[in-house]
């Protein structure tokens, strides 16, 4: 049977590493918010490498499954991912401009649909849906009117915010996990560990 104290220390170290990773992500997010241009290029390069590696893995998987009905579909999807990854890595600024335009159009269409839907349906969440629609519409217009200059900071801003919030979540999980482990370990120390399971005669085995 594993030692509860050793198990608690192992869990505490794991949660500590989780909090440390969250701290690194928070620092990276804050740096990215200051240097949004660098964050944009970094996010595009990471995106390009993810597409490239994913395409290569998909191609290997398609080759392993040759002879099946999905072989050519897997090859085509893998080739498209590889081609897109190469283009993004070779032209990160142009790719950022294209993705920023795509994001602006998504904000615009999403905002319009939410506005129209909230006015037509007028459900219980009418005010919240209307506010979301107005916010999405304004955000899309702001990004679109400042394009292509907005491509230098929009993606980097979103990437940095994602790192920041993910890091804060990991820090909260790590600190909360360590606190729970500490409380459980303290409770075990006070009570002397988990009680022994009763024997067949109804008495604890420790009393025999």
N, CA and C atoms as a LAMMPS dump frame, in Angstrom:
ITEM: TIMESTEP
0
ITEM: NUMBER OF ATOMS
624
ITEM: BOX BOUNDS ff ff ff
-5.0000000000000000e+02 5.0000000000000000e+02
-5.0000000000000000e+02 5.0000000000000000e+02
-5.0000000000000000e+02 5.0000000000000000e+02
ITEM: ATOMS id mol type element x y z
1 1 1 N 0.848 -1.199 0
2 1 2 C 0 0 0
3 1 3 C 0.885 1.251 0
4 2 1 N 0.564 2.232 -0.825
5 2 2 C 1.375 3.434 -0.943
6 2 3 C 1.279 4.267 0.327
7 3 1 N 2.396 4.909 0.655
8 3 2 C 2.442 5.775 1.831
9 3 3 C 1.645 7.042 1.556
10 4 1 N 0.62 7.355 2.366
11 4 2 C -0.177 8.563 2.105
12 4 3 C 0.649 9.841 2.156
13 5 1 N 1.644 9.903 3.062
14 5 2 C 2.468 11.112 3.157
15 5 3 C 3.297 11.311 1.895
16 6 1 N 3.893 10.216 1.392
17 6 2 C 4.681 10.32 0.166
18 6 3 C 3.797 10.681 -1.019
19 7 1 N 2.607 10.092 -1.062
20 7 2 C 1.673 10.422 -2.135
21 7 3 C 1.26 11.883 -2.077
22 8 1 N 1.046 12.394 -0.857
23 8 2 C 0.695 13.795 -0.708
24 8 3 C 1.808 14.723 -1.159
25 9 1 N 3.053 14.365 -0.841
26 9 2 C 4.184 15.181 -1.287
27 9 3 C 4.314 15.166 -2.807
28 10 1 N 4.058 14.008 -3.407
29 10 2 C 4.131 13.919 -4.865
30 10 3 C 3.066 14.787 -5.522
31 11 1 N 1.849 14.734 -4.986
32 11 2 C 0.778 15.564 -5.526
33 11 3 C 1.073 17.048 -5.329
34 12 1 N 1.648 17.377 -4.175
35 12 2 C 1.97 18.772 -3.911
36 12 3 C 3.027 19.283 -4.891
37 13 1 N 4.034 18.45 -5.182
38 13 2 C 5.045 18.85 -6.175
39 13 3 C 4.422 19.016 -7.555
40 14 1 N 3.502 18.123 -7.916
41 14 2 C 2.852 18.216 -9.225
42 14 3 C 2.065 19.515 -9.352
43 15 1 N 1.305 19.849 -8.301
44 15 2 C 0.559 21.108 -8.331
45 15 3 C 1.499 22.301 -8.324
46 16 1 N 2.667 22.163 -7.673
47 16 2 C 3.644 23.243 -7.691
48 16 3 C 4.2 23.486 -9.09
49 17 1 N 4.5 22.396 -9.822
50 17 2 C 4.955 22.541 -11.208
51 17 3 C 3.866 23.163 -12.076
52 18 1 N 2.609 22.817 -11.782
53 18 2 C 1.5 23.39 -12.535
54 18 3 C 1.42 24.901 -12.309
55 19 1 N 1.584 25.32 -11.055
56 19 2 C 1.579 26.753 -10.756
57 19 3 C 2.767 27.458 -11.399
58 20 1 N 3.929 26.792 -11.429
59 20 2 C 5.099 27.388 -12.077
60 20 3 C 4.865 27.563 -13.575
61 21 1 N 4.275 26.564 -14.221
62 21 2 C 3.946 26.692 -15.644
63 21 3 C 2.968 27.837 -15.871
64 22 1 N 1.981 27.971 -14.978
65 22 2 C 1.041 29.077 -15.092
66 22 3 C 1.728 30.42 -14.955
67 23 1 N 2.711 30.514 -14.054
68 23 2 C 3.451 31.764 -13.885
69 23 3 C 4.221 32.118 -15.155
70 24 1 N 4.84 31.11 -15.785
71 24 2 C 5.569 31.349 -17.027
72 24 3 C 4.625 31.846 -18.115
73 25 1 N 3.427 31.233 -18.202
74 25 2 C 2.459 31.665 -19.209
75 25 3 C 1.978 33.088 -18.944
76 26 1 N 1.778 33.423 -17.668
77 26 2 C 1.348 34.788 -17.336
78 26 3 C 2.417 35.794 -17.73
79 27 1 N 3.68 35.49 -17.427
80 27 2 C 4.766 36.394 -17.801
81 27 3 C 4.841 36.536 -19.318
82 28 1 N 4.711 35.418 -20.041
83 28 2 C 4.731 35.474 -21.506
84 28 3 C 3.556 36.287 -22.034
85 29 1 N 2.38 36.146 -21.415
86 29 2 C 1.223 36.922 -21.832
87 29 3 C 1.404 38.412 -21.598
88 30 1 N 1.988 38.769 -20.462
89 30 2 C 2.225 40.189 -20.175
90 30 3 C 3.255 40.778 -21.124
91 31 1 N 4.31 40.014 -21.409
92 31 2 C 5.307 40.49 -22.378
93 31 3 C 4.664 40.649 -23.76
94 32 1 N 3.8 39.698 -24.125
95 32 2 C 3.123 39.789 -25.413
96 32 3 C 2.196 40.98 -25.508
97 33 1 N 1.571 41.366 -24.391
98 33 2 C 0.709 42.546 -24.401
99 33 3 C 1.51 43.825 -24.604
100 34 1 N 2.759 43.816 -24.164
101 34 2 C 3.618 44.985 -24.362
102 34 3 C 4.167 45.008 -25.786
103 35 1 N 4.598 43.852 -26.263
104 35 2 C 5.172 43.744 -27.61
105 35 3 C 4.213 42.925 -28.486
106 36 1 N 3.106 43.556 -28.872
107 36 2 C 2.082 42.825 -29.623
108 36 3 C 2.559 42.429 -31.014
109 37 1 N 3.454 43.241 -31.619
110 37 2 C 3.954 42.887 -32.935
111 37 3 C 4.762 41.603 -32.909
112 38 1 N 5.63 41.483 -31.903
113 38 2 C 6.415 40.258 -31.746
114 38 3 C 5.502 39.083 -31.43
115 39 1 N 4.491 39.325 -30.601
116 39 2 C 3.549 38.259 -30.256
117 39 3 C 2.774 37.791 -31.485
118 40 1 N 2.435 38.717 -32.37
119 40 2 C 1.723 38.334 -33.595
120 40 3 C 2.575 37.427 -34.466
121 41 1 N 3.832 37.83 -34.698
122 41 2 C 4.72 36.994 -35.501
123 41 3 C 4.971 35.643 -34.835
124 42 1 N 5.124 35.657 -33.512
125 42 2 C 5.355 34.401 -32.791
126 42 3 C 4.157 33.473 -32.924
127 43 1 N 2.965 34.034 -32.76
128 43 2 C 1.764 33.206 -32.879
129 43 3 C 1.609 32.651 -34.285
130 44 1 N 1.949 33.437 -35.296
131 44 2 C 1.837 32.956 -36.673
132 44 3 C 2.847 31.851 -36.951
133 45 1 N 4.08 32.007 -36.449
134 45 2 C 5.086 30.965 -36.648
135 45 3 C 4.69 29.679 -35.93
136 46 1 N 4.166 29.811 -34.714
137 46 2 C 3.693 28.624 -33.998
138 46 3 C 2.546 27.968 -34.75
139 47 1 N 1.64 28.782 -35.261
140 47 2 C 0.512 28.254 -36.026
141 47 3 C 0.993 27.529 -37.281
142 48 1 N 1.975 28.128 -37.961
143 48 2 C 2.511 27.498 -39.157
144 48 3 C 3.19 26.169 -38.868
145 49 1 N 3.982 26.12 -37.796
146 49 2 C 4.648 24.866 -37.442
147 49 3 C 3.651 23.81 -36.996
148 50 1 N 2.591 24.234 -36.303
149 50 2 C 1.553 23.266 -35.924
150 50 3 C 0.879 22.671 -37.155
151 51 1 N 0.599 23.518 -38.15
152 51 2 C 0.01 23.013 -39.393
153 51 3 C 0.965 22.055 -40.102
154 52 1 N 2.239 22.431 -40.145
155 52 2 C 3.22 21.6 -40.841
156 52 3 C 3.397 20.245 -40.156
157 53 1 N 3.601 20.266 -38.846
158 53 2 C 3.784 19.009 -38.109
159 53 3 C 2.515 18.166 -38.161
160 54 1 N 1.353 18.819 -37.999
161 54 2 C 0.095 18.085 -38.087
162 54 3 C -0.116 17.467 -39.454
163 55 1 N 0.281 18.196 -40.505
164 55 2 C 0.166 17.642 -41.847
165 55 3 C 1.08 16.446 -42.063
166 56 1 N 2.316 16.524 -41.552
167 56 2 C 3.234 15.39 -41.683
168 56 3 C 2.728 14.168 -40.926
169 57 1 N 2.215 14.394 -39.715
170 57 2 C 1.654 13.282 -38.943
171 57 3 C 0.44 12.688 -39.658
172 58 1 N -0.415 13.57 -40.203
173 58 2 C -1.578 13.083 -40.943
174 58 3 C -1.179 12.313 -42.19
175 59 1 N -0.091 12.748 -42.845
176 59 2 C 0.373 12.034 -44.037
177 59 3 C 0.897 10.643 -43.668
178 60 1 N 1.654 10.556 -42.581
179 60 2 C 2.127 9.243 -42.133
180 60 3 C 0.968 8.327 -41.76
181 61 1 N -0.037 8.91 -41.103
182 61 2 C -1.214 8.113 -40.748
183 61 3 C -1.968 7.652 -41.994
184 62 1 N -2.04 8.525 -43.009
185 62 2 C -2.723 8.14 -44.25
186 62 3 C -1.962 7.027 -44.966
187 63 1 N -0.624 7.112 -44.942
188 63 2 C 0.176 6.062 -45.585
189 63 3 C -0.012 4.725 -44.869
190 64 1 N -0.091 4.774 -43.524
191 64 2 C -0.318 3.533 -42.77
192 64 3 C -1.677 2.931 -43.073
193 65 1 N -2.653 3.768 -43.414
194 65 2 C -4.005 3.27 -43.669
195 65 3 C -4.31 3.173 -45.157
196 66 1 N -3.268 3.024 -45.996
197 66 2 C -3.498 2.905 -47.439
198 66 3 C -4.267 1.612 -47.728
199 67 1 N -5.1 1.715 -48.732
200 67 2 C -5.969 0.602 -49.075
201 67 3 C -7.371 0.767 -48.527
202 68 1 N -7.561 1.755 -47.617
203 68 2 C -8.888 2.006 -47.073
204 68 3 C -9.598 3.063 -47.923
205 69 1 N -10.878 3.257 -47.619
206 69 2 C -11.676 4.227 -48.386
207 69 3 C -11.266 5.668 -48.1
208 70 1 N -10.586 5.906 -46.958
209 70 2 C -10.263 7.275 -46.555
210 70 3 C -8.804 7.627 -46.851
211 71 1 N -8.119 6.789 -47.638
212 71 2 C -6.696 7.031 -47.885
213 71 3 C -6.47 8.351 -48.615
214 72 1 N -7.15 8.536 -49.768
215 72 2 C -6.914 9.744 -50.546
216 72 3 C -7.41 11.002 -49.842
217 73 1 N -8.488 10.863 -49.09
218 73 2 C -8.959 12.015 -48.319
219 73 3 C -7.918 12.421 -47.278
220 74 1 N -7.33 11.443 -46.607
221 74 2 C -6.288 11.749 -45.634
222 74 3 C -5.072 12.375 -46.282
223 75 1 N -4.704 11.89 -47.487
224 75 2 C -3.557 12.46 -48.193
225 75 3 C -3.825 13.908 -48.586
226 76 1 N -5.022 14.188 -49.103
227 76 2 C -5.359 15.552 -49.527
228 76 3 C -5.363 16.509 -48.339
229 77 1 N -5.986 16.098 -47.216
230 77 2 C -6.029 16.953 -46.028
231 77 3 C -4.62 17.205 -45.492
232 78 1 N -3.796 16.152 -45.461
233 78 2 C -2.425 16.304 -44.988
234 78 3 C -1.626 17.231 -45.894
235 79 1 N -1.814 17.087 -47.202
236 79 2 C -1.094 17.954 -48.147
237 79 3 C -1.517 19.409 -47.992
238 80 1 N -2.791 19.644 -47.775
239 80 2 C -3.267 21.013 -47.567
240 80 3 C -2.687 21.615 -46.292
241 81 1 N -2.631 20.824 -45.231
242 81 2 C -2.044 21.311 -43.979
243 81 3 C -0.563 21.626 -44.148
244 82 1 N 0.154 20.756 -44.846
245 82 2 C 1.582 20.996 -45.069
246 82 3 C 1.791 22.261 -45.904
247 83 1 N 1 22.398 -46.967
248 83 2 C 1.133 23.589 -47.82
249 83 3 C 0.801 24.864 -47.049
250 84 1 N -0.263 24.817 -46.259
251 84 2 C -0.633 25.997 -45.475
252 84 3 C 0.433 26.315 -44.438
253 85 1 N 1.002 25.292 -43.805
254 85 2 C 2.062 25.522 -42.826
255 85 3 C 3.286 26.161 -43.45
256 86 1 N 3.683 25.689 -44.647
257 86 2 C 4.839 26.275 -45.333
258 86 3 C 4.574 27.731 -45.697
259 87 1 N 3.379 28.022 -46.175
260 87 2 C 3.034 29.402 -46.552
261 87 3 C 3.059 30.323 -45.329
262 88 1 N 2.479 29.863 -44.217
263 88 2 C 2.442 30.697 -43.019
264 88 3 C 3.848 30.935 -42.47
265 89 1 N 4.696 29.918 -42.49
266 89 2 C 6.053 30.072 -41.974
267 89 3 C 6.872 31 -42.87
268 90 1 N 6.711 30.888 -44.175
269 90 2 C 7.48 31.716 -45.114
270 90 3 C 6.949 33.144 -45.187
271 91 1 N 5.662 33.335 -44.973
272 91 2 C 5.065 34.673 -45.071
273 91 3 C 4.184 34.937 -43.843
274 92 1 N 4.782 35.102 -42.671
275 92 2 C 3.968 35.287 -41.46
276 92 3 C 3.176 36.593 -41.452
277 93 1 N 3.765 37.677 -42.026
278 93 2 C 3.059 38.95 -42.01
279 93 3 C 1.839 38.924 -42.918
280 94 1 N 2.016 38.37 -44.115
281 94 2 C 0.871 38.264 -45.02
282 94 3 C -0.201 37.333 -44.479
283 95 1 N 0.223 36.252 -43.846
284 95 2 C -0.748 35.338 -43.231
285 95 3 C -1.488 36.017 -42.088
286 96 1 N -0.771 36.861 -41.335
287 96 2 C -1.42 37.59 -40.245
288 96 3 C -2.469 38.556 -40.788
289 97 1 N -2.167 39.195 -41.908
290 97 2 C -3.145 40.098 -42.512
291 97 3 C -4.391 39.339 -42.957
292 98 1 N -4.193 38.176 -43.576
293 98 2 C -5.341 37.388 -44.027
294 98 3 C -6.179 36.889 -42.851
295 99 1 N -5.524 36.404 -41.811
296 99 2 C -6.266 35.911 -40.649
297 99 3 C -6.96 37.047 -39.901
298 100 1 N -6.335 38.224 -39.885
299 100 2 C -6.977 39.368 -39.235
300 100 3 C -8.231 39.789 -39.987
301 101 1 N -8.16 39.785 -41.309
302 101 2 C -9.351 40.071 -42.106
303 101 3 C -10.443 39.036 -41.849
304 102 1 N -10.042 37.762 -41.783
305 102 2 C -11.007 36.696 -41.516
306 102 3 C -11.634 36.878 -40.133
307 103 1 N -10.814 37.235 -39.13
308 103 2 C -11.338 37.448 -37.783
309 103 3 C -12.308 38.629 -37.759
310 104 1 N -11.974 39.709 -38.474
311 104 2 C -12.874 40.869 -38.522
312 104 3 C -14.214 40.499 -39.138
313 105 1 N -14.188 39.72 -40.222
314 105 2 C -15.438 39.29 -40.849
315 105 3 C -16.248 38.374 -39.933
316 106 1 N -15.546 37.531 -39.165
317 106 2 C -16.255 36.691 -38.197
318 106 3 C -16.935 37.528 -37.127
319 107 1 N -16.226 38.537 -36.61
320 107 2 C -16.82 39.424 -35.611
321 107 3 C -18.038 40.149 -36.175
322 108 1 N -17.917 40.62 -37.418
323 108 2 C -19.019 41.354 -38.033
324 108 3 C -20.244 40.462 -38.23
325 109 1 N -20.048 39.307 -38.845
326 109 2 C -21.193 38.425 -39.101
327 109 3 C -21.795 37.908 -37.795
328 110 1 N -20.932 37.559 -36.827
329 110 2 C -21.453 37.107 -35.536
330 110 3 C -22.237 38.195 -34.82
331 111 1 N -21.732 39.433 -34.886
332 111 2 C -22.444 40.536 -34.253
333 111 3 C -23.778 40.823 -34.916
334 112 1 N -23.797 40.772 -36.251
335 112 2 C -25.055 41.019 -36.963
336 112 3 C -26.084 39.94 -36.64
337 113 1 N -25.662 38.67 -36.653
338 113 2 C -26.597 37.589 -36.365
339 113 3 C -27.132 37.687 -34.933
340 114 1 N -26.271 38.044 -33.979
341 114 2 C -26.74 38.183 -32.594
342 114 3 C -27.697 39.357 -32.454
343 115 1 N -27.406 40.471 -33.147
344 115 2 C -28.308 41.614 -33.09
345 115 3 C -29.673 41.259 -33.674
346 116 1 N -29.679 40.676 -34.851
347 116 2 C -30.945 40.327 -35.497
348 116 3 C -31.684 39.277 -34.678
349 117 1 N -30.95 38.273 -34.19
350 117 2 C -31.593 37.224 -33.404
351 117 3 C -32.188 37.742 -32.116
352 118 1 N -31.47 38.655 -31.441
353 118 2 C -31.997 39.188 -30.186
354 118 3 C -33.238 40.039 -30.409
355 119 1 N -33.28 40.796 -31.521
356 119 2 C -34.441 41.647 -31.801
357 119 3 C -35.638 40.801 -32.225
358 120 1 N -35.397 39.757 -33.024
359 120 2 C -36.495 38.93 -33.522
360 120 3 C -37.045 38.024 -32.434
361 121 1 N -36.145 37.345 -31.702
362 121 2 C -36.598 36.361 -30.708
363 121 3 C -37.055 37.038 -29.426
364 122 1 N -36.287 38.015 -28.943
365 122 2 C -36.593 38.71 -27.683
366 122 3 C -36.823 37.706 -26.544
367 123 1 N -35.828 36.842 -26.36
368 123 2 C -35.909 35.838 -25.308
369 123 3 C -35.533 36.405 -23.958
370 124 1 N -35.358 35.518 -22.965
371 124 2 C -35.011 35.98 -21.613
372 124 3 C -33.63 36.607 -21.538
373 125 1 N -32.727 36.238 -22.471
374 125 2 C -31.386 36.81 -22.493
375 125 3 C -31.276 37.919 -23.545
376 126 1 N -32.37 38.657 -23.738
377 126 2 C -32.404 39.667 -24.798
378 126 3 C -31.314 40.72 -24.622
379 127 1 N -31.2 41.282 -23.435
380 127 2 C -30.228 42.349 -23.201
381 127 3 C -28.797 41.861 -23.373
382 128 1 N -28.488 40.682 -22.822
383 128 2 C -27.133 40.15 -22.921
384 128 3 C -26.779 39.819 -24.37
385 129 1 N -27.697 39.204 -25.104
386 129 2 C -27.445 38.877 -26.504
387 129 3 C -27.287 40.145 -27.346
388 130 1 N -28.098 41.149 -27.057
389 130 2 C -27.99 42.418 -27.779
390 130 3 C -26.637 43.069 -27.518
391 131 1 N -26.183 43.018 -26.265
392 131 2 C -24.882 43.597 -25.921
393 131 3 C -23.748 42.841 -26.62
394 132 1 N -23.84 41.509 -26.674
395 132 2 C -22.833 40.725 -27.378
396 132 3 C -22.791 41.065 -28.862
397 133 1 N -23.976 41.241 -29.445
398 133 2 C -24.027 41.594 -30.857
399 133 3 C -23.408 42.942 -31.143
400 134 1 N -23.717 43.932 -30.312
401 134 2 C -23.152 45.273 -30.497
402 134 3 C -21.639 45.241 -30.322
403 135 1 N -21.16 44.507 -29.317
404 135 2 C -19.72 44.423 -29.069
405 135 3 C -19.007 43.748 -30.239
406 136 1 N -19.548 42.639 -30.739
407 136 2 C -18.932 41.959 -31.867
408 136 3 C -18.921 42.811 -33.115
409 137 1 N -20.026 43.531 -33.355
410 137 2 C -20.106 44.4 -34.527
411 137 3 C -19.082 45.527 -34.445
412 138 1 N -18.992 46.178 -33.284
413 138 2 C -18.034 47.274 -33.127
414 138 3 C -16.596 46.776 -33.231
415 139 1 N -16.317 45.626 -32.627
416 139 2 C -14.965 45.084 -32.696
417 139 3 C -14.579 44.741 -34.134
418 140 1 N -15.503 44.135 -34.864
419 140 2 C -15.222 43.831 -36.265
420 140 3 C -14.981 45.077 -37.091
421 141 1 N -15.772 46.114 -36.865
422 141 2 C -15.593 47.363 -37.614
423 141 3 C -14.266 48.036 -37.271
424 142 1 N -13.896 48.028 -35.991
425 142 2 C -12.63 48.639 -35.589
426 142 3 C -11.446 47.922 -36.228
427 143 1 N -11.477 46.604 -36.209
428 143 2 C -10.383 45.84 -36.821
429 143 3 C -10.361 46.039 -38.326
430 144 1 N -11.53 46.06 -38.944
431 144 2 C -11.608 46.178 -40.402
432 144 3 C -11.183 47.557 -40.884
433 145 1 N -11.593 48.606 -40.184
434 145 2 C -11.248 49.955 -40.614
435 145 3 C -9.754 50.237 -40.468
436 146 1 N -9.096 49.557 -39.528
437 146 2 C -7.672 49.78 -39.304
438 146 3 C -6.809 48.762 -40.045
439 147 1 N -7.432 47.922 -40.865
440 147 2 C -6.686 46.904 -41.61
441 147 3 C -5.951 47.559 -42.78
442 148 1 N -4.714 47.162 -43.14
443 148 2 C -3.951 46.015 -42.602
444 148 3 C -3.092 46.328 -41.387
445 149 1 N -3.103 47.599 -40.937
446 149 2 C -2.277 47.921 -39.766
447 149 3 C -2.708 47.132 -38.539
448 150 1 N -4.009 46.819 -38.435
449 150 2 C -4.493 46.074 -37.272
450 150 3 C -3.93 44.656 -37.209
451 151 1 N -3.463 44.139 -38.358
452 151 2 C -2.909 42.785 -38.354
453 151 3 C -1.607 42.701 -37.574
454 152 1 N -0.994 43.837 -37.257
455 152 2 C 0.26 43.831 -36.516
456 152 3 C 0.058 43.608 -35.023
457 153 1 N -1.165 43.838 -34.54
458 153 2 C -1.349 43.719 -33.094
459 153 3 C -2.571 42.895 -32.687
460 154 1 N -3.547 42.698 -33.575
461 154 2 C -4.783 42.018 -33.171
462 154 3 C -4.51 40.581 -32.766
463 155 1 N -3.853 39.813 -33.64
464 155 2 C -3.597 38.412 -33.334
465 155 3 C -2.66 38.269 -32.139
466 156 1 N -1.661 39.137 -32.063
467 156 2 C -0.769 39.097 -30.91
468 156 3 C -1.483 39.434 -29.613
469 157 1 N -2.436 40.36 -29.692
470 157 2 C -3.221 40.713 -28.515
471 157 3 C -4.06 39.529 -28.044
472 158 1 N -4.752 38.874 -28.981
473 158 2 C -5.559 37.709 -28.615
474 158 3 C -4.691 36.575 -28.092
475 159 1 N -3.547 36.345 -28.738
476 159 2 C -2.624 35.289 -28.314
477 159 3 C -2.104 35.564 -26.909
478 160 1 N -1.744 36.807 -26.637
479 160 2 C -1.219 37.159 -25.307
480 160 3 C -2.295 37.046 -24.243
481 161 1 N -3.514 37.469 -24.565
482 161 2 C -4.607 37.338 -23.6
483 161 3 C -4.912 35.877 -23.304
484 162 1 N -4.84 35.024 -24.342
485 162 2 C -5.06 33.598 -24.12
486 162 3 C -3.993 33.019 -23.196
487 163 1 N -2.723 33.395 -23.418
488 163 2 C -1.657 32.94 -22.536
489 163 3 C -1.878 33.436 -21.11
490 164 1 N -2.285 34.693 -20.974
491 164 2 C -2.476 35.288 -19.663
492 164 3 C -3.571 34.574 -18.88
493 165 1 N -4.716 34.383 -19.491
494 165 2 C -5.834 33.758 -18.787
495 165 3 C -5.583 32.27 -18.539
496 166 1 N -4.935 31.59 -19.495
497 166 2 C -4.58 30.194 -19.255
498 166 3 C -3.597 30.073 -18.091
499 167 1 N -2.631 30.986 -18.059
500 167 2 C -1.671 30.966 -16.961
501 167 3 C -2.321 31.238 -15.616
502 168 1 N -3.241 32.202 -15.569
503 168 2 C -3.949 32.476 -14.314
504 168 3 C -4.762 31.267 -13.866
505 169 1 N -5.375 30.577 -14.835
506 169 2 C -6.13 29.374 -14.497
507 169 3 C -5.236 28.278 -13.931
508 170 1 N -4.044 28.096 -14.537
509 170 2 C -3.119 27.085 -14.03
510 170 3 C -2.594 27.455 -12.647
511 171 1 N -2.327 28.737 -12.424
512 171 2 C -1.867 29.169 -11.095
513 171 3 C -2.942 28.904 -10.05
514 172 1 N -4.186 29.244 -10.367
515 172 2 C -5.274 29.004 -9.413
516 172 3 C -5.436 27.508 -9.139
517 173 1 N -5.33 26.682 -10.187
518 173 2 C -5.442 25.235 -10.001
519 173 3 C -4.3 24.699 -9.159
520 174 1 N -3.074 25.164 -9.443
521 174 2 C -1.92 24.69 -8.694
522 174 3 C -1.969 25.085 -7.236
523 175 1 N -2.284 26.348 -6.958
524 175 2 C -2.352 26.807 -5.562
525 175 3 C -3.498 26.132 -4.832
526 176 1 N -4.66 26.037 -5.487
527 176 2 C -5.792 25.366 -4.85
528 176 3 C -5.522 23.898 -4.597
529 177 1 N -4.858 23.227 -5.561
530 177 2 C -4.53 21.821 -5.363
531 177 3 C -3.555 21.611 -4.224
532 178 1 N -2.536 22.439 -4.134
533 178 2 C -1.58 22.328 -3.02
534 178 3 C -2.261 22.573 -1.682
535 179 1 N -3.2 23.517 -1.657
536 179 2 C -3.902 23.797 -0.404
537 179 3 C -4.756 22.611 0.023
538 180 1 N -5.438 21.997 -0.951
539 180 2 C -6.268 20.835 -0.626
540 180 3 C -5.406 19.678 -0.138
541 181 1 N -4.274 19.434 -0.82
542 181 2 C -3.37 18.362 -0.395
543 181 3 C -2.832 18.632 1.003
544 182 1 N -2.504 19.892 1.283
545 182 2 C -2.004 20.24 2.615
546 182 3 C -3.055 20.011 3.691
547 183 1 N -4.322 20.385 3.383
548 183 2 C -5.384 20.169 4.357
549 183 3 C -5.628 18.689 4.602
550 184 1 N -5.617 17.888 3.533
551 184 2 C -5.818 16.451 3.685
552 184 3 C -4.683 15.819 4.469
553 185 1 N -3.447 16.234 4.171
554 185 2 C -2.298 15.693 4.894
555 185 3 C -2.345 16.064 6.361
556 186 1 N -2.757 17.301 6.645
557 186 2 C -2.867 17.724 8.046
558 186 3 C -3.951 16.942 8.761
559 187 1 N -5.07 16.691 8.075
560 187 2 C -6.146 15.917 8.68
561 187 3 C -5.696 14.486 8.96
562 188 1 N -4.929 13.895 8.042
563 188 2 C -4.413 12.552 8.257
564 188 3 C -3.439 12.525 9.429
565 189 1 N -2.62 13.577 9.545
566 189 2 C -1.66 13.616 10.645
567 189 3 C -2.361 13.715 11.989
568 190 1 N -3.447 14.526 12.037
569 190 2 C -4.162 14.701 13.3
570 190 3 C -4.911 13.432 13.693
571 191 1 N -5.573 12.809 12.701
572 191 2 C -6.383 11.624 13.002
573 191 3 C -5.58 10.338 12.982
574 192 1 N -4.309 10.432 12.572
575 192 2 C -3.493 9.23 12.56
576 192 3 C -3.689 8.395 11.328
577 193 1 N -4.125 8.981 10.224
578 193 2 C -4.294 8.247 8.972
579 193 3 C -5.699 7.758 8.803
580 194 1 N -5.913 7 7.765
581 194 2 C -7.234 6.465 7.481
582 194 3 C -7.568 5.337 8.452
583 195 1 N -8.8 5.223 8.901
584 195 2 C -9.16 4.133 9.807
585 195 3 C -9.075 2.795 9.099
586 196 1 N -8.713 1.77 9.891
587 196 2 C -8.618 0.435 9.337
588 196 3 C -10 -0.103 8.992
589 197 1 N -10.066 -0.91 7.952
590 197 2 C -11.34 -1.489 7.554
591 197 3 C -11.752 -2.551 8.55
592 198 1 N -13.035 -2.679 8.892
593 198 2 C -13.482 -3.659 9.876
594 198 3 C -13.337 -5.079 9.363
595 199 1 N -13.069 -6.005 10.271
596 199 2 C -12.962 -7.404 9.909
597 199 3 C -14.32 -8.05 9.807
598 200 1 N -14.292 -9.358 9.632
599 200 2 C -15.544 -10.067 9.462
600 200 3 C -16.363 -10.079 10.734
601 201 1 N -15.682 -9.975 11.898
602 201 2 C -16.419 -10.006 13.155
603 201 3 C -16.94 -8.647 13.571
604 202 1 N -16.732 -7.612 12.69
605 202 2 C -17.266 -6.282 12.988
606 202 3 C -16.311 -5.422 13.752
607 203 1 N -15.127 -5.942 14.187
608 203 2 C -14.153 -5.132 14.91
609 203 3 C -13.063 -4.679 13.965
610 204 1 N -12.45 -3.554 14.303
611 204 2 C -11.347 -3.087 13.513
612 204 3 C -10.191 -4.034 13.648
613 205 1 N -9.447 -4.219 12.566
614 205 2 C -8.333 -5.117 12.589
615 205 3 C -7.219 -4.614 13.493
616 206 1 N -7.149 -3.275 13.664
617 206 2 C -6.107 -2.715 14.511
618 206 3 C -6.341 -3.062 15.972
619 207 1 N -7.599 -3.448 16.329
620 207 2 C -7.884 -3.748 17.709
621 207 3 C -7.639 -5.215 18.025
622 208 1 N -7.413 -6.04 16.975
623 208 2 C -7.199 -7.466 17.214
624 208 3 C -5.805 -7.735 17.735
